Amino acid sequence: MDYSNLDEVPALAGQNTTTEYVALHIHNLLTTACHAGALGPHARTLAGLKVLLRESPVAWAAYEAPV
């Protein structure tokens, strides 16, 4: 997604692509990968995950939730 027009990313179609929403989307992708074992066997034991996205040093958003 780096340097992409987020309105053209199929997985984000129809969404308001705020930084907060993109952090949620990435959290969901990583959670799915953890459950599937795609990030190694120890990823299945994670209790939680925080995704922090920075647009600049003073503009950022994060999403934190259980895996």
N, C-alpha and C positions, 0 to 999 in steps of 0.2 A: 504494500500500500504506500510505501515511501514515495513521495513526489507524484502520487497518482491523483487524478480527479476522483474523489471518493463517490461522487454521484454516478460514476461510470463503472464502479466495482459491482458485479452482479450480486454478490452476497449482501450488499448494502442497499440494493434497489428499494426504493420507496421509503427509505428511512431518512430522518433528519440527522445528517452525519456530523453531529457535534463531537467534540473530543470525548465527552462523557460516554456517548453511545459507542464510539469506536473502542474505548477501553472495555466496556461491557462485552462487545462483540469478540474482542481478542481473548477476554477471560473465558467466554463460552467455548471458543476454539481450543484453548489450552486445557480446559476442564475435560472436554471430550477426548482430547489426545491423552490426558492422564488416565482416564478410565479405560481407554482402549489399550493402554500399555505402550503407546507410541513414543513415550518419553523415557522409557526404561521402567523396570519393575518397581523401583522405589517411588516413582511418581504416583503410583496408585495409593500410596500411604499418606500423601499430602492432606493436611486438614484444611488448608486455605491457601488462597493465592491473591496477590495484589498486583494489578496492572496499572502502571503510572505512565502517562504520556505527556511529554513536554513539547509545547509548540515554540516556546522561547523560555529564557530564564525566569520570567515572571508569569507566564501563561501555561497552566498545566491542568490536568484532570486525572483522577484515579478511580478505579473500581476495585473493591475488595469484598470477597465473599468466600464461603466454603467451596471446596472442590467437590 
